[in-house]
Amino acid sequence: MTLSIGVLISGGGSNLQSLIDCMEAGVLNVRIRTVISNNPAAKGLERANRHGIAALVLPHEDYPDRRAYDQALVQALKQAEVKAVILAGFMRLVGPDLLAAFPQRVLNIHPALLPSFPGLHAQAKAAAYGVRLAGCTVHFVDEQVDHGPIIIQAAVPALVWDDADSLGSRILALEHRIYPQAVQWLAEGRLEVQGRQVILRPSQRPQADPATLPPCLVHPMLEEGF
């Protein structure tokens, strides 16, 4: 079964592009019904247009408060008949109205190994702190910032000369692998939330060839195609 999703963006949309690429390659069983941005200048809107995906701009400045904006988002997503919401660099906090409309169906990716370095500028914070491992996390969204139950994480070495850009580029390469994988697990109905634990139901799908991955640690392991 194909899962209808809406993708929310604010910027360049590289994670949106990774979802599109996997969808078009036939390894991701979703249909992106709409891409919505709060930023009219978001480059991700151009990516959507190039692939014939409906794109909508909802500037948050046009709404009196956060709740009014969330309600407008819910209305647009419902009109597009989406069943799950994927945050891909969406620089807005998600409120209870949207979460209630899509219970355990809102995913986010964060460029750090949560619970470390939530919020903005996570790559710069990790480099400045001197961590030896950094990475990215896909998680279910709740009402707290970068807090919901974790689905998958990937870790890369952090080097002593790293800055936000150099560390961030290695993290981003893994974001583009683990986010489509997590969305596929959601599409297959294989994710079960038990408190803070996310249980991944087994599948017959073979695991990815480790040789296709850069030096990293990913858990749960990626499957073939991702």
N, C-alpha and C positions, 0 to 999 in steps of 0.2 A: 504494500500500500504506500502511496506517495503522500507525504505530509506537506500541507500547505503552510508556509511560513511567511512572516513579515520580518524584514531586517531594518533595524534602526541605526542610523549613522550620524556622525557629525563632521567627519573629515575625509581623508583620502580613500578610505574604503578598501584597504588591501585585504582585510579579512573577508569582506564582502566578495572580493574577487576570488579568493580561495574557495568560497562556497559555490560561486558560480562555476568555476572551473571543474570542481568535483561533480556538480550537478550535470554539467554538460558532458562530462566523461562517463556518466552513467554509474558512478560509484556512490553517489549521494541521492537517496530516494526522497527528494523534496522538490517542491515547486515554490519558487520565490514569487509570491503573489504581489508583493509591494515592497518598495524601499522607501523609507520615510526619513527625512533629515530635518533637524531644527535649524540647520545652517544652510542658507540658500547658496553659499559658495562651496559647499562640500564637493570635492572631486569625485566622491563615490556616486553622486548622482549621474555623472557622465558615464561611469562604468555601467550603471543600470541601463541607461539609455542605449549604450552600444550593444547590449545583449537583449534589447527588446523587453525589458522588465519595467513595469509601471513604477514611476517615481513621483513622490509627493514631498513638497516642502511645507512644514508646519513651523514657522518661526516662533520660538517660545515667547518672544517679546510681544506677540500679538494677544497674549492671554493674561488676565489679571493676576493669576497666581498659579502655583505648581499643580494644584488639583484640577483647575480648569484645563490646563494643558494636558494632563494625563487623560482626562475625560475625552478631549478631542482626539488624542492618540487612539484610545480604545474605540471610538466611533470609526475612525479611519481604518483601523485594523479589522474591525468587524465587517465593515463594508467590503473589504478586500477578501473576506471569508478565510482569514488565516486561522490556524489552529495552534500555532506556537510563535513566540516572539524571540528573535535573536538580536542581542545587542552587539554591535560590531563597531566599537569606538564611538558609542553614543554618550556624549558628555553631559548627560542630564541624569539626576537621580530619579529612579522609578518609584512611584507611590502606590498606595494600597488599591486604588481603583484599577490600575492596570494589572496588578498581581492577582486581584480577585477575578478579573475577567479571564485570565489565563493561568489557573492554578498549577504550579509545578510545570509550567510550560514557558518560562522565561529564562533564557540562558545568557550568560555574559562571559567574556574572556578578559583576564586581567594580566598584565605583563610582570607578574611577580609570583613567588611561591607563597600564596596565602597560607596562614594569616599574616605573614610578613609584608610590610610596605603596601597597605591598602591606599586607595586614593590616587591622586595625581602624581606624575613624575616618578613612578615606581622604579624605573630603570636607573635614573640618576641617584635616587636614594640608595639603591642596592650597591651601585658602584662606589658612592661616597662612604658607605658603611664599611666597605672592605669585605663583603661576603665572598666566600669561595665557590658557592653555587648560587645561581639565580635561575629564573625560569618564568613559566606562565601557568595559569590556572583557568580551567573552565568550570563554572559553578552555576547552580541554580541561583536565581536572584530572590532576595528577600528585602525587607524594608531597611536594612542596614547596608552601609557602603561596603562592597566587596566582601560579603559575609556569608552568603548562603552555602548550602552543602556542596562539597567539592565532587566533581565528576571525574576529572582527569588532570594530571599535572605533568609538566616536562621540565627537566632541569638541565642547565648547561654550565660549563666551567665559567667562573668569573675571574678575569685575569687582573693582575695588579695595575696594569696600565689602562684598563678599561675606563671609558667614560660612558655617559648615557647613550651616545650614538653607537659606539662599537658594541657595547653589551646589548643594547636594544636591537641591533640588527640580527644578532644570533638568536635572541629570544623570539623575534618576529618570524624567523624562518620556521620555528617550531609551532608558533601560534597557527600558522597556515596549515599545519599537519593535524594538530590535536583538535582544533575547533570543528572542522568538518566531521572528524571522527565522532566527537561527542554529539553533534547534531544527528548523525546517522543512527547512533544508539537510541536517541530520543525518537527518531522516526520509526525505528523497529520496535518500540515499546519495551526496551530492555533495561530501562533505568527505574529503580524503585528507591524512594527516599524513606529511610528509617531514622528519624531524628536528624543527626548530623551526618549519618552515613548514607552514601549512595551505593546501592547494590547493583552491579552489572550482571544481568542474567546471561548465562553462557550461550554460545552460538557455534555453529559448525564452520563459520567463516575462518579461514586460516589467518595466522598472524602475519604481519608485514615482515619482509626480509630486513633484519637489523642492518645489513650492509647499505640499505638505502637511507639510513638515518645518519646525521652528523653525530659527533661525540656528545652523548646526552643520556639521560635516564628518563624514561616515560613510563608512567603507571596510571591506569591499566595499559597494557601493551597495545599499540596500534594494530589494526587488522589490515589484511591485504587490500590494497587500493588507496590506503592513506599514508 
